[in-house]
Amino acid sequence: MRVPVDSSRLLAAALEVRYEWESLGVPYGFIGTTPEMPATGCRVTVWGAVQRVMTDDTLTLFKHYNSGLPDPQSPTELWQRLEGLMQWMETLATE
């Protein structure tokens, strides 16, 4: 999966998310148990960690690209969304 961040920074951010969840006692699960409960798990860890380590400009583009869309609901949708973001950013850079 291509992401617009450095891999070592992404790993550090994913570990931060994990430690935060552990310290707060957040259970690891792929969906929330109630409509108000956010999902946790691998997909959500990647989604959150990628955003944590983006530069301000990249995060602005990320938010614009995802404006009005729900968070990805599957690993495949996560990959599609991030791959689409990367392609869109590459297109912007060449124009």
NORUR-V680965 format. One line per field, one symbol per residue. phi: phi as a letter, one per 30 degrees, with the letter a starting at -180 (. if undefined). burial: b if it has 24 or more other C-alpha atoms within 12 Angstrom, else e. A space follows every 50 residues. Layout:
BEGIN
phi=???
burial=???
END
This chain:
BEGIN
phi=.dbdbddddddddddddedddddcidddadbddbeddddbkeedddedde ddcddedddddedddceicdeecaeddddddddddddddddddcd
burial=eebbbeeeebeebbeebbeeeeeeeeeeeeeeeeeeeebbbebbbbbbbb bbbbeeebbeebeeeeeeeebbeeeeebeebbeebeeebeeeeee
END
